[in-house]
Amino acid sequence: MSELLRGVYDAVGLDYLAWKYIHIISATLLFGTGLGTAFHMYSSHLSGDPRAIAVAARNTVIADWTFTTPAVVVQPLSGLMLAVAIGADVTGGWVLASLLLYVFVGCCWLPVVWLQMRARRLAEHAVATGSPLPATYFRVMRVWFLLGWPAFFGVLIIFYMMLYKALPI
């Protein structure tokens, strides 16, 4: 595995600082967009206004596809290239732990995107029909909220491992 990654690293031709720049930018987009859209979505939810919720959910989904999705792809690639550059073992230790935690965070994030689209549809329906938000909307948002916390703390732990190049225990 390490030889393959080393071949990719050499073939691409970017140096360590270029990969680090790409990695920091993608981490910033990933975390910043996630935190910002979660705040926007939750704030609109607290308002109880289906119009505000529909707009916030629509914008949140757009931001996830526009900013978060590309960062989700770039982040592990750039991270692996950095690990190769410093000679870290990519099959164990903090690198493997951070990749596994990244997969866990992704498993929380993917349903959240679907839940945001569902919340948007439910809010848009409430607006179109002049009816209150249905009970289904509140169940969707409860699951959305609960999935956000392990993802948030998972990313913080990944940041720790990236910075200290060590397991957090």
N, C-alpha and C positions, 0 to 999 in steps of 0.2 A: 504494500500500500504506500509506504513512504517513498519508494522509488518512482512509482507512478505520479505521486503528487510532486516530487522533485522535478520530474520531467515536465509536468504542466507549468510549474513555477518558472523553470528555465525557458520553456517555449514562449510563454507570455512576454517575458522580458522586462517586467516591472521590477523595480528594486523594493527593498523593505519599506522605505518611507512612503512610496507610492501606494503599496498595499495597505499600510497603516492608515494613510489618509482616506482611502476608499472604505476601509473598515470602520473608522470613526464616523465618517459621514453616514454610512448605512446604519450604524448603531444609533446615531442621533435621529435619523429619520424614523427608524423603527420605534424607538422608545418615545420620542417626542410626538410623533403622529398618534401613537397609541394612547398616550396620556392626554393629549389635547382633544382628540375625538371622544375619548371616554368621558372627559369632563363636559364637553359640549352635549353629548348624548344624554348623560345623566342629569345635567341641569335642565334640559328640555323635559325630560321625564318628570322631574320634580315639579315642573310648572303645571303638569296635568293638561296642558293645552294640546289637543291633537294636531292642530296646524303647526305649532312649534316643533312638536315631536316628529311629524312627517318631514319637515325641512331638515331638522338636525340629523335624523336617521338617514335621509337621502345623502346629505353632505358627508356623513360619517362613512357610508359605504363607498362613495366616490373617493374619499381620501384613502381608505384602505386599499382600494384597487390601484390608485395612482401612486401613492407613496409607500405604503406598508408592503405591498406584494413584491415590488422590485427589491426592496431592502431585505425582505425575507429570503430571497434568492441569493443576493450578493453577500449577505452576512456570513453564512458558513463557508462559502468559497474563499472570501478574503481572509477569514479566520484561519482556514486550513493553510492558505499560502503564507500567512504570518508564522504559523506554527512550523512549517517547513523551513522558512527563512532562519528561524532561531534554533533549529535542530531539535524541537520538542518531539516527544513520542506522540504521534497522532492516534495510536491504538490503545492508549491507556492514560491514566492520571487525569490531570485537570482538563486536558484537551478532550478526551473521550467523555468525561463527566459533563463538560460544557455542551458538547454536541447532543448528548442524551437529554440534558435539561432543555436544550433548544427544541428538540423534537416534542418533549412534554409541553412546552409553552405553545408550540404550533398546534398541538392537539387541543389545547384550550382555545386558541385563537380562531381556528377554522369554524367551530360551531358558533362562536361569537359573531362572525361575519354573517352567517346564515340567520342568526337570531336578530341581528340588526335589520336585515332585509325583511324579515317577518314582521318586526315591530313597525317598520316603515309602511308595509302594506296594510297592517291593521289600523295604523293612525290615518293613513290616506282614506281607507274605507270609512272610518268614523267621520272624517271631514266631509267626504262625498255624500254621506247619508244623513249627516247632522245628528248622529247618534254618539253616545259616550263611548269611551274606549272600552272594549270588551274585557272580560276576565282573562281571556287568553293572552291579551297584551301584557297584563301584569305578571302572569306566569313566565312569559318570554323574558321580560325584563329582570325578573328575579334570577333566572338561570344565567342570563347575560352578566348580571352583577356578580354572581357567585363564581363564574368562570374567570372573570377579570382578575380577581385577587391572586390565585396561584400563578397566573401568567405574569402579573406585575412583579411579584416577589421572585419568580423564576428568573426574570430578566435581571433583576438586581443581583442575584447570586451569580449569574453569568458574567455580569460586569465585574464583580469581585474577582472571579477566576481569570478574566482577561487581564485585569490590572496586576494582580499578585502572582499570576501564573502558578496557582496552587489551589488545592481543594479548600473549601471554607470550613474545614473541621480540623 
